[in-house]
Amino acid sequence: MTDPNQLQALVLQALEDMKAKDIVTLDVKPLTSVADLMIVASGTSNRHVKAIADSVREKVKHEGIQPLGVEGEEAAEWVLVDLGDIIVHIMLPDTRRFYDLEKLWSMSPEQRSD
């Protein structure tokens, strides 16, 4: 499976299956060459965050996609699953509020101050 839309649907299904909270998809293609989409979701505890990330990784592996990397699993306050065109961030609510990725990645290049 290399279709980004199918991959996005697969990730969203994994998140929903694991009862991830506040799932948001951000189109970051105009802002970076690193990825096309970022999907941000919350878990209710460290264990839940880790379980959600594990589910995403297992679901994509089952479809023959090897994640490029997974970061943050030990502390499980913020786990990042890099799927190439899609980067998935699963966070505890306080961590998510602090970093506010939705605001950061929804700013146009003109709105950013370097």
Buried (B, 14 or more C-beta within 10 A) or exposed (E): EEEBEEBBEBBBEBBEEBEBBEBBBBEBEEBEEEBBBBBBBBBEEBEBBBBBBBBBBEBBEEEEBEBEEBEBBEEBBBBBBBBBBBBBBBBBEEBBEEBEBBEEBBEEEEEEEE
